[in-house]
């Protein structure tokens, strides 16, 4: 099995996907598009402020125990 990722933002890519769908040995799995907030929530994203605060905390902990 192989995985190929095709960005379908051009007419050539769309034509290729339509052709691939006709092949008996190939399957096209189309990923549903998500909004930015949905994708962020799905991967447990944090705000930049939270990230920087945690980074500073981790650096502080690391060098205090060095």
N, CA, C and O atoms as a MOPAC input file, in Angstrom:
PM7 MOZYME 1SCF
protein

 N      0.84700 1    -1.17200 1     0.00000 1
 C      0.00000 1     0.00000 1     0.00000 1
 C      0.89000 1     1.23200 1     0.00000 1
 O      1.96000 1     1.24400 1     0.60900 1
 N      0.43300 1     2.26800 1    -0.69000 1
 C      1.14900 1     3.53500 1    -0.75600 1
 C      0.17400 1     4.66500 1    -0.50200 1
 O     -1.02300 1     4.53200 1    -0.76000 1
 N      0.67500 1     5.75900 1    -0.00400 1
 C     -0.14800 1     6.92900 1     0.24600 1
 C      0.37300 1     8.07400 1    -0.60400 1
 O      1.57100 1     8.35600 1    -0.61800 1
 N     -0.52900 1     8.72600 1    -1.30800 1
 C     -0.18000 1     9.88900 1    -2.12300 1
 C     -1.07800 1    11.02900 1    -1.69400 1
 O     -2.29500 1    10.86400 1    -1.60800 1
 N     -0.49600 1    12.17300 1    -1.42700 1
 C     -1.28800 1    13.33600 1    -1.02900 1
 C     -1.30700 1    14.29600 1    -2.20700 1
 O     -0.26000 1    14.71300 1    -2.70300 1
 N     -2.51200 1    14.64100 1    -2.64800 1
 C     -2.67400 1    15.52900 1    -3.80000 1
 C     -3.47200 1    16.74500 1    -3.35700 1
 O     -4.60300 1    16.61800 1    -2.88800 1
 N     -2.88300 1    17.91300 1    -3.50800 1
 C     -3.60600 1    19.15100 1    -3.23500 1
 C     -4.50600 1    19.39800 1    -4.43600 1
 O     -4.01700 1    19.58900 1    -5.54900 1
 N     -5.80000 1    19.39600 1    -4.22300 1
 C     -6.73000 1    19.48200 1    -5.34100 1
 C     -7.16800 1    20.90700 1    -5.65700 1
 O     -8.34500 1    21.17400 1    -5.89700 1
 N     -6.19200 1    21.81500 1    -5.65300 1
 C     -6.52000 1    23.21100 1    -5.91800 1
 C     -6.26600 1    23.62500 1    -7.37000 1
 O     -6.31100 1    24.81400 1    -7.68700 1
 N     -6.00300 1    22.66800 1    -8.24700 1
 C     -5.83700 1    22.97400 1    -9.66800 1
 C     -6.71200 1    22.03500 1   -10.48700 1
 O     -7.12600 1    20.97800 1   -10.01100 1
 N     -6.98400 1    22.42900 1   -11.71100 1
 C     -7.84100 1    21.59700 1   -12.56700 1
 C     -7.14400 1    20.27700 1   -12.90900 1
 O     -7.80100 1    19.24000 1   -13.00800 1
 N     -5.83300 1    20.30800 1   -13.08800 1
 C     -5.09300 1    19.06900 1   -13.38700 1
 C     -5.18600 1    18.08500 1   -12.22700 1
 O     -5.36200 1    16.88700 1   -12.44500 1
 N     -5.07200 1    18.57800 1   -11.00600 1
 C     -5.15800 1    17.70800 1    -9.83600 1
 C     -6.55200 1    17.10600 1    -9.72500 1
 O     -6.69500 1    15.92500 1    -9.40700 1
 N     -7.57800 1    17.90700 1    -9.98500 1
 C     -8.94800 1    17.40000 1    -9.93100 1
 C     -9.17400 1    16.33200 1   -10.98900 1
 O     -9.84100 1    15.33200 1   -10.72600 1
 N     -8.62000 1    16.53600 1   -12.19800 1
 C     -8.74300 1    15.53700 1   -13.26700 1
 C     -8.04300 1    14.24500 1   -12.87200 1
 O     -8.56500 1    13.15500 1   -13.10600 1
 N     -6.86600 1    14.36600 1   -12.27300 1
 C     -6.12900 1    13.18200 1   -11.83900 1
 C     -6.91900 1    12.40900 1   -10.79600 1
 O     -6.99400 1    11.18200 1   -10.86100 1
 N     -7.50600 1    13.10600 1    -9.84200 1
 C     -8.30500 1    12.43700 1    -8.81400 1
 C     -9.50400 1    11.71500 1    -9.42500 1
 O     -9.83000 1    10.59900 1    -9.01900 1
 N    -10.15600 1    12.34200 1   -10.39400 1
 C    -11.29000 1    11.69800 1   -11.04900 1
 C    -10.84300 1    10.43900 1   -11.78500 1
 O    -11.55600 1     9.43500 1   -11.78900 1
 N     -9.66700 1    10.48800 1   -12.40700 1
 C     -9.13800 1     9.29800 1   -13.09700 1
 C     -8.81200 1     8.19500 1   -12.09000 1
 O     -9.14700 1     7.03100 1   -12.30900 1
 N     -8.17200 1     8.55600 1   -11.01000 1
 C     -7.78900 1     7.56900 1    -9.99900 1
 C     -9.02300 1     6.86100 1    -9.44100 1
 O     -8.97500 1     5.66800 1    -9.14300 1
 N    -10.12300 1     7.59200 1    -9.30200 1
 C    -11.36500 1     6.99900 1    -8.77600 1
 C    -11.89000 1     5.88900 1    -9.67300 1
 O    -12.64100 1     5.02900 1    -9.21200 1
 N    -11.50500 1     5.89100 1   -10.95700 1
 C    -11.99000 1     4.85700 1   -11.88600 1
 C    -11.15400 1     3.58700 1   -11.82800 1
 O    -11.56000 1     2.56300 1   -12.37700 1
 N    -10.01300 1     3.62900 1   -11.18600 1
 C     -9.12100 1     2.47300 1   -11.13200 1
 C     -9.61300 1     1.46800 1   -10.09300 1
 O     -9.94600 1     1.85200 1    -8.97200 1
 N     -9.66200 1     0.18100 1   -10.45400 1
 C    -10.18800 1    -0.81900 1    -9.51700 1
 C     -9.28900 1    -1.07100 1    -8.31200 1
 O     -9.75800 1    -1.58400 1    -7.29700 1
 N     -8.03100 1    -0.72700 1    -8.40000 1
 C     -7.07400 1    -1.00700 1    -7.32700 1
 C     -6.73700 1     0.22600 1    -6.50600 1
 O     -5.83100 1     0.18300 1    -5.67400 1
 N     -7.45000 1     1.32700 1    -6.72600 1
 C     -7.14800 1     2.57400 1    -6.01500 1
 C     -8.39300 1     3.08700 1    -5.31600 1
 O     -9.51900 1     2.84100 1    -5.74800 1
 N     -8.16800 1     3.80000 1    -4.23300 1
 C     -9.26200 1     4.38000 1    -3.47200 1
 C     -8.87200 1     5.80900 1    -3.09900 1
 O     -7.74700 1     6.06000 1    -2.66600 1
 N     -9.78800 1     6.72300 1    -3.26500 1
 C     -9.54900 1     8.11800 1    -2.89700 1
 C    -10.30900 1     8.40200 1    -1.60900 1
 O    -11.52800 1     8.24800 1    -1.54500 1
 N     -9.57600 1     8.81700 1    -0.59500 1
 C    -10.18600 1     9.18800 1     0.67900 1
 C    -10.05500 1    10.69300 1     0.79000 1
 O     -8.95600 1    11.22000 1     0.96300 1
 N    -11.17000 1    11.37500 1     0.69200 1
 C    -11.14100 1    12.83100 1     0.73200 1
 C    -11.33600 1    13.30600 1     2.16400 1
 O    -12.27800 1    12.90500 1     2.84800 1
 N    -10.44300 1    14.15200 1     2.59200 1
 C    -10.49400 1    14.69000 1     3.94600 1
 C    -11.41900 1    15.89600 1     3.96000 1
 O    -11.31400 1    16.78500 1     3.11500 1
 N    -12.31700 1    15.91600 1     4.91900 1
 C    -13.20800 1    17.06000 1     4.99600 1
 C    -12.43700 1    18.26500 1     5.49700 1
 O    -11.60400 1    18.16200 1     6.39700 1
 N    -12.72500 1    19.39300 1     4.90700 1
 C    -12.01500 1    20.61300 1     5.29300 1
 C    -12.59100 1    21.14000 1     6.59000 1
 O    -13.80300 1    21.13400 1     6.80400 1
 N    -11.69800 1    21.59600 1     7.44700 1
 C    -12.09900 1    22.10200 1     8.75500 1
 C    -11.73800 1    23.57200 1     8.85200 1
 O    -10.83300 1    24.06000 1     8.17500 1
 N    -12.45400 1    24.24700 1     9.69200 1
 C    -12.09200 1    25.63300 1     9.96200 1
 C    -10.84000 1    25.62900 1    10.83700 1
 O    -10.48300 1    24.60800 1    11.42400 1
 N    -10.18900 1    26.77100 1    10.91300 1
 C     -8.98400 1    26.87400 1    11.72800 1
 C     -9.28600 1    26.52500 1    13.17800 1
 O     -8.52400 1    25.80100 1    13.81800 1
 N    -10.39700 1    27.03900 1    13.69700 1
 C    -10.71100 1    26.78800 1    15.10900 1
 C    -11.01500 1    25.31400 1    15.35800 1
 O    -10.66100 1    24.78500 1    16.41200 1
 N    -11.67100 1    24.63700 1    14.40100 1
 C    -11.94200 1    23.20700 1    14.56000 1
 C    -10.63900 1    22.40700 1    14.55400 1
 O    -10.45300 1    21.50500 1    15.37100 1
 N     -9.74800 1    22.74400 1    13.63300 1
 C     -8.46600 1    22.03700 1    13.55500 1
 C     -7.63400 1    22.29000 1    14.80600 1
 O     -6.98700 1    21.37100 1    15.30900 1
 N     -7.64000 1    23.51700 1    15.31500 1
 C     -6.88400 1    23.85200 1    16.52400 1
 C     -7.42000 1    23.08000 1    17.72600 1
 O     -6.65100 1    22.56100 1    18.53500 1
 N     -8.73300 1    23.01100 1    17.83300 1
 C     -9.34600 1    22.29200 1    18.95100 1
 C     -9.02100 1    20.80400 1    18.87900 1
 O     -8.75800 1    20.16800 1    19.90000 1
 N     -9.04000 1    20.25000 1    17.65700 1
 C     -8.77400 1    18.81600 1    17.48000 1
 C     -7.37300 1    18.42600 1    17.93000 1
 O     -7.17600 1    17.32900 1    18.45300 1
 N     -6.39700 1    19.31200 1    17.73500 1
 C     -5.02300 1    18.96700 1    18.11600 1
 C     -4.62500 1    19.59400 1    19.45400 1
 O     -3.43800 1    19.66700 1    19.77200 1
 N     -5.60000 1    20.04200 1    20.23300 1
 C     -5.35600 1    20.61200 1    21.56400 1
 C     -4.38000 1    21.78800 1    21.52900 1
 O     -3.48300 1    21.89200 1    22.36500 1
 N     -4.56700 1    22.65900 1    20.56100 1
 C     -3.69700 1    23.82900 1    20.42600 1
 C     -3.88100 1    24.77100 1    21.61000 1
 O     -4.94100 1    24.80600 1    22.23600 1
 N     -2.84300 1    25.52600 1    21.90300 1
 C     -2.90500 1    26.53200 1    22.96500 1
 C     -2.58300 1    27.88700 1    22.35700 1
 O     -2.03600 1    27.97200 1    21.25800 1
 N     -2.92500 1    28.93500 1    23.07600 1
 C     -2.62600 1    30.28200 1    22.58900 1
 C     -1.11700 1    30.52200 1    22.65600 1
 O     -0.38800 1    29.80500 1    23.34200 1
 N     -0.67100 1    31.53400 1    21.93600 1
 C      0.75100 1    31.88900 1    21.95400 1
 C      1.17700 1    32.27200 1    23.36600 1
 O      2.26200 1    31.89700 1    23.81200 1
 N      0.33200 1    33.01200 1    24.06600 1
 C      0.66700 1    33.42000 1    25.43500 1
 C      0.84600 1    32.21000 1    26.35500 1
 O      1.77600 1    32.16500 1    27.16000 1
 N     -0.05800 1    31.22800 1    26.22700 1
 C      0.06900 1    30.01200 1    27.03900 1
 C      1.34800 1    29.25300 1    26.68900 1
 O      2.04800 1    28.75400 1    27.57000 1
 N      1.63900 1    29.17600 1    25.40100 1
 C      2.83800 1    28.46400 1    24.95900 1
 C      4.09800 1    29.11500 1    25.51400 1
 O      4.97400 1    28.43200 1    26.04600 1
 N      4.18600 1    30.43900 1    25.39000 1
 C      5.38100 1    31.15800 1    25.85700 1
 C      5.52000 1    31.04200 1    27.37300 1
 O      6.62600 1    30.87400 1    27.88600 1
 N      4.40800 1    31.13100 1    28.08300 1
 C      4.46200 1    30.99800 1    29.54200 1
 C      4.97500 1    29.61400 1    29.93400 1
 O      5.80600 1    29.49200 1    30.83400 1
 N      4.49000 1    28.58600 1    29.27100 1
 C      4.94900 1    27.22700 1    29.57900 1
 C      6.41300 1    27.04900 1    29.19600 1
 O      7.17200 1    26.40800 1    29.92300 1
 N      6.81000 1    27.61200 1    28.06200 1
 C      8.20700 1    27.53000 1    27.63800 1
 C      9.12000 1    28.18700 1    28.67000 1
 O     10.14100 1    27.61400 1    29.05300 1
 N      8.76000 1    29.37200 1    29.11300 1
 C      9.55800 1    30.06400 1    30.13800 1
 C      9.63300 1    29.24000 1    31.41200 1
 O     10.69200 1    29.14300 1    32.03200 1
 N      8.52500 1    28.65200 1    31.80000 1
 C      8.48500 1    27.82400 1    33.00100 1
 C      9.41100 1    26.62100 1    32.85800 1
 O     10.15500 1    26.29900 1    33.78500 1
 N      9.37200 1    25.95500 1    31.70600 1
 C     10.22100 1    24.78700 1    31.48400 1
 C     11.70400 1    25.16400 1    31.48400 1
 O     12.52800 1    24.43700 1    32.04000 1
 N     12.04300 1    26.28800 1    30.86700 1
 C     13.45000 1    26.75600 1    30.85900 1
 C     13.89000 1    27.06200 1    32.27600 1
 O     14.98800 1    26.68100 1    32.68500 1
 N     13.05200 1    27.73900 1    33.02000 1
 C     13.37000 1    28.09900 1    34.40800 1
 C     13.59300 1    26.83500 1    35.24500 1
 O     14.56400 1    26.74800 1    35.99700 1
 N     12.69700 1    25.86400 1    35.11300 1
 C     12.84300 1    24.60900 1    35.86200 1
 C     14.11300 1    23.87200 1    35.47600 1
 O     14.80700 1    23.32900 1    36.33600 1
 N     14.41800 1    23.85100 1    34.18600 1
 C     15.59300 1    23.13600 1    33.71600 1
 C     16.88500 1    23.73000 1    34.28900 1
 O     17.75200 1    23.00400 1    34.77500 1
 N     16.99600 1    25.06100 1    34.22300 1
 C     18.24300 1    25.67700 1    34.65600 1
 C     18.32600 1    25.83300 1    36.17600 1
 O     19.42400 1    26.01600 1    36.70300 1
 N     17.23200 1    25.76900 1    36.87500 1
 C     17.28500 1    25.80400 1    38.34200 1
 C     17.79000 1    24.47000 1    38.90800 1
 O     18.32700 1    24.42300 1    40.01400 1
 N     17.61200 1    23.38600 1    38.13600 1
 C     18.05800 1    22.07400 1    38.59800 1
 C     19.37700 1    21.64400 1    37.96400 1
 O     19.81700 1    20.51000 1    38.16000 1
 N     20.00400 1    22.52500 1    37.21700 1
 C     21.23900 1    22.15800 1    36.51900 1
 C     22.42500 1    22.17900 1    37.44000 1
 O     23.54400 1    21.89500 1    37.01100 1

